[in-house]
Structure formats: structure tokens, C-alpha cells
Amino acid sequence: MDNKGFTLVEMIVSVVILAVAILALTSSTASLTRVSADAEQRALALQACEDRLARIRLHPIYQQLDSLYTESLAPVDGLDGFTRTTDITRILEAGDRAGKYIDFTRVTVTVAGPGLKEPISRTLTVGGF
């Protein structure tokens, strides 16, 4: 008997193995694409938080922070469907010496949007002068 080729069974087995390998690669590529898109959405939300905090940090008049920057569910420029909430709490307490005060402001920026499993939030503490 001359065995110079592949039998039909061997060809079917090799095609099935090849098909399973291609399906596995396709599945992992789709998963990687989803993970990449989620990471991009989180990075955009984080950048929106950091931009807002930088703007607040650079504002020259400390006493105006709460009146100028407090917002609730405001749309984020350039990011469709994203909303930003900025919570500003000023803490003013009597210090340990007469006439002295502990004065600081806690700023929390939260960004929510499509593709985020949970909102991204960052907090900044700014001291008074």
C-alpha cells in the first residue's frame, strides 16, 4: 500500500483543529478590543477630572472657588455623554491659637459616562491663605 498523501479523515481533523485555533484567536482579539476601549474611556474620564482640578488649583482667588466651580451633572466638553460633578467643601475651624484658623477646601471631581463601570473620582485639598 502506498501512503503518499493524506486521507480524508486526516484532512477533516486538521481543518477542525485549524478552525478551533482561528475561533480562539478571534475571541481573544474581540476581548482585547473591549478591554482597550474600556481603558480609553477611563483615561478620558480621568483626564477630565485632572483638567478640572488643575483649573481649580490655578484659580487666583481662593475665596471664590466654591461659587465658581461647584457643579452637578454638567456635560464634559468634547466627551459626548460624559457628565462631571464638582463638590467643593470649605473647612474653616478655630486653630490652637487665638485669632488663628485652620482654613482649607476639599475639592472632589467625579466624571461618569458611557463605557465606565463606575464613575472616576479624584479629590484635591487646597489650603487657604
Disulfide bonds with the S-S distance in Angstrom:
none
